[in-house]
Amino acid sequence: MPDVKKVVFHADDFGWSPGINEGIIDSHQHGILTSTSVITTMPGLKDAVRRRDGAPSLGYGAHLSINLGRPISAPESVNLLLDRNGCFQYSYFYHLRNSRNKRYLDQVRREISAQLVKLGDLGFRLDHANSQSHTHMIPPIRDLFEEVLQEFSIRHLRCSVEPWHGRPRIRNPMNFVKCLTLETLDTFGSTPPGRVQFVGIRHSGLMDTQTLVDYLRHLKPGTWEIASHPGTGVLDDDSLYPQSAVRHMRSANRRLEWKALVSNEVRTALHEAEINPIRFSDIG
């Protein structure tokens, strides 16, 4: 059936904060969201586990982090990943520069394995994985992720590259830089057969109602993941959070993306485009 359109409507960052967790669960209960990925290294994880029972049909994956929050492993065993405060090194360039270092890669393996074990112990049945800031797109790190995910029988790893044509224009220049960087990194790796096509960086933080409707109206046949970042935009206490993340949690754009996922306009566009919403576990 060549004209079939299947879409995993996905939200990253489940476990960042209560406000983000609220936006994700509500986007599933009252909107089109079918999937989320869980981060273990941020203070909102306990709240995410508490809210999970309200969304038993939501698909869950791992939002693996080596650049945000605090490690699950003993800090001394992953010291090459950490800054002087015991938090992960936030700089993407830091991880790119160290990605040829065997000791560094051994510590990445240890940490992401620990995060996957933690999610399993918390009762999450994982059907996919991705990473905070797309660090898994750095070729040596991606190879390592693929090996570890195979050990945990997780089939789907996001390929964070999206089409350049047939999409709404990029409104944030930084998103253009991200798209270009990730596509360049992707040329150094092999493309897995039948990978899920991806949308989510070009309009990261800007996936409002009209933008999402535009995507749905022009989506080509195939299996897609459309990623967004819903949330309340509210953070009552930032003392537990890395300052690099606070601005993103308090962004008003999170509420715009939440509004889009529950809007009648998006539901209508979904129906008119004959798109089938799915989870990663529904992919054969």
C-alpha positions in Angstrom: 0.0 0.0 0.0 2.3 2.7 -1.3 0.1 5.7 -0.3 -0.2 4.9 3.4 1.0 7.6 5.8 1.8 6.5 9.3 3.0 8.9 12.0 4.5 8.5 15.4 3.5 11.8 17.1 6.3 12.1 19.7 7.3 14.3 22.6 10.9 14.3 24.0 11.8 15.2 27.6 9.4 13.1 29.7 11.0 13.4 33.1 12.5 16.8 32.8 10.1 18.6 35.1 6.5 18.4 36.3 5.4 21.1 33.9 6.8 19.2 30.9 5.3 15.9 32.2 1.9 17.5 32.5 2.0 18.8 28.9 3.0 15.4 27.5 0.4 13.4 29.4 -2.4 15.8 28.5 -1.3 15.9 24.8 -1.9 12.1 24.8 -5.1 12.1 26.8 -6.7 14.9 24.9 -4.7 15.2 21.7 -2.8 13.3 19.1 0.4 12.4 20.9 1.2 8.7 20.7 4.8 8.5 22.0 7.3 10.0 24.4 10.8 9.3 25.6 11.9 9.3 29.2 15.0 10.9 30.6 16.5 9.5 33.8 19.0 12.2 34.6 16.7 15.0 35.5 14.7 15.8 38.7 11.3 15.3 37.1 11.7 11.5 36.7 9.8 10.6 39.9 6.9 12.8 38.8 6.9 11.2 35.4 6.6 7.7 36.9 3.7 8.9 39.0 1.9 10.3 36.0 2.5 7.3 33.8 -0.6 5.4 35.0 -2.7 8.1 33.4 -1.4 7.2 30.0 -1.3 3.4 29.7 -1.6 3.4 25.9 1.3 5.9 25.4 4.4 4.5 23.8 7.6 4.9 25.8 11.2 5.1 24.7 14.6 6.2 26.3 15.7 9.8 26.0 19.3 8.9 26.7 21.5 11.7 28.1 25.2 12.2 28.3 25.1 16.0 28.3 22.3 17.1 30.7 21.6 16.3 34.3 23.5 14.0 36.6 24.6 10.4 35.9 22.9 7.2 37.0 26.4 5.6 37.2 28.8 6.3 40.1 30.3 9.7 39.2 33.9 8.4 39.5 33.1 5.7 36.9 32.0 8.3 34.3 34.3 11.2 35.2 35.1 12.0 31.5 31.5 12.9 30.9 31.2 15.3 33.9 32.0 18.9 34.7 33.5 20.1 38.0 30.0 20.2 39.5 29.3 16.5 38.8 26.8 17.3 36.0 27.2 16.1 32.4 29.3 18.3 30.1 26.7 20.3 28.2 28.8 21.3 25.2 28.0 19.3 22.0 31.5 20.1 20.8 33.0 18.5 24.0 31.3 15.2 23.1 32.2 15.4 19.5 35.9 16.1 20.3 36.1 13.2 22.7 34.2 10.7 20.7 37.4 9.0 19.4 38.7 8.5 22.9 38.2 4.8 23.9 38.0 5.6 27.7 35.4 8.2 27.0 33.3 5.8 24.8 33.6 3.1 27.5 32.1 5.5 30.0 29.3 6.5 27.6 28.5 2.8 27.2 28.4 2.3 31.0 26.2 5.3 31.5 23.6 4.7 28.8 23.4 1.0 29.9 22.8 2.2 33.4 20.0 4.5 32.2 18.3 1.7 30.3 18.5 -0.6 33.3 17.0 2.2 35.5 14.1 2.6 33.1 13.5 -1.1 33.1 13.6 -1.3 36.9 11.0 1.5 36.9 8.6 -0.6 34.8 9.0 1.2 31.4 8.6 -1.0 28.4 10.8 0.7 25.8 10.1 0.6 22.1 12.6 3.1 20.8 15.5 5.4 21.8 16.9 8.8 21.0 19.2 11.2 22.9 19.3 14.6 24.5 20.5 17.1 22.0 20.9 14.3 19.4 24.4 13.4 20.7 23.8 9.9 19.4 24.3 11.3 15.9 28.0 11.7 16.5 29.2 8.6 14.5 31.3 6.7 17.1 28.6 7.4 19.7 25.9 6.3 17.3 27.7 3.0 16.7 27.9 2.5 20.4 24.2 3.3 20.9 23.3 0.8 18.3 25.3 -2.0 20.0 23.8 -1.3 23.4 20.3 -1.0 22.1 20.7 -4.4 20.5 21.7 -5.9 23.8 18.4 -4.4 25.3 16.3 -5.6 22.3 15.3 -2.0 21.4 14.9 -1.9 17.6 14.3 1.8 16.8 17.0 4.5 17.2 16.1 7.9 15.8 17.9 9.2 12.8 17.8 12.9 13.4 17.9 14.0 9.7 14.9 15.5 8.0 14.0 16.5 4.4 15.1 19.9 3.2 12.3 20.4 0.7 8.5 20.5 1.0 8.4 21.8 4.5 7.6 25.2 6.1 10.5 27.6 6.1 13.0 27.6 9.0 12.2 30.6 11.3 15.0 30.1 13.8 18.6 30.3 12.3 19.9 28.0 15.0 17.6 25.3 13.9 19.1 25.6 10.4 22.6 25.1 11.9 21.3 22.0 13.8 19.8 20.5 10.6 23.0 21.1 8.7 25.3 19.7 11.4 23.2 16.6 11.9 23.0 15.9 8.2 26.8 16.3 7.9 27.4 13.9 10.8 25.0 11.4 9.2 27.1 11.2 6.0 29.8 9.4 8.1 27.5 6.6 9.1 25.5 3.9 7.3 21.8 4.4 6.8 19.8 1.5 8.3 17.2 0.0 6.0 13.6 1.0 6.5 14.4 3.7 9.0 11.6 5.9 10.3 11.6 9.3 8.5 12.0 12.2 10.9 10.6 15.8 11.4 11.3 17.9 14.4 14.5 20.0 14.3 13.6 22.5 11.6 10.8 23.8 13.9 12.1 22.7 17.3 10.4 25.0 19.8 8.2 26.4 17.1 5.9 23.5 16.2 2.7 25.6 16.7 -0.7 24.7 15.3 -0.3 26.2 11.9 3.1 24.7 11.4 1.9 21.2 12.4 -1.1 21.5 10.1 1.2 22.5 7.3 3.4 19.4 7.9 0.4 17.1 7.9 -1.1 18.5 4.7 2.1 18.0 2.8 3.4 14.8 4.3 4.5 12.2 1.8 3.6 8.5 2.2 5.7 6.4 4.5 6.4 6.0 8.2 7.3 9.2 10.0 8.2 10.5 13.5 7.1 14.1 14.2 8.7 15.3 17.3 7.6 18.2 19.6 8.3 19.6 23.0 5.0 20.3 24.9 4.9 21.7 28.4 3.3 24.3 30.6 6.2 26.7 30.5 6.1 26.8 34.2 8.9 25.9 36.6 8.3 26.8 40.3 11.8 26.1 41.6 14.9 26.1 39.4 17.4 25.3 42.2 17.5 21.6 41.3 18.0 22.1 37.5 21.0 22.9 35.4 20.8 26.5 34.3 21.3 25.4 30.7 17.9 23.7 30.8 15.9 26.3 32.8 15.3 28.6 29.9 13.9 25.8 27.8 11.6 24.6 30.6 10.2 28.1 31.0 9.8 28.8 27.3 6.3 30.0 26.3 6.8 27.9 23.1 6.3 24.7 25.1 2.7 25.8 25.7 2.3 26.7 22.0 3.4 23.1 21.1 1.1 21.7 23.7 -1.8 23.7 22.3 -1.0 22.4 18.8 -1.1 18.8 19.8 -4.6 19.1 21.3 -6.1 21.5 18.7 -9.1 20.7 16.6 -7.3 22.2 13.6 -4.6 19.6 13.8 -7.2 16.8 14.3 -9.0 17.9 11.2 -5.8 18.0 9.1 -4.9 14.6 10.4 -8.2 13.2 9.3 -8.1 15.0 5.9 -4.6 13.7 5.1 -5.7 10.1 6.0 -2.8 9.7 8.4 -2.7 6.8 10.8 -1.2 7.7 14.2 1.0 4.9 15.6 3.6 4.1 18.2 7.0 2.7 17.5 5.8 -0.7 18.9 3.2 -0.7 16.1 5.9 -0.7 13.4 6.5 -4.2 11.9 
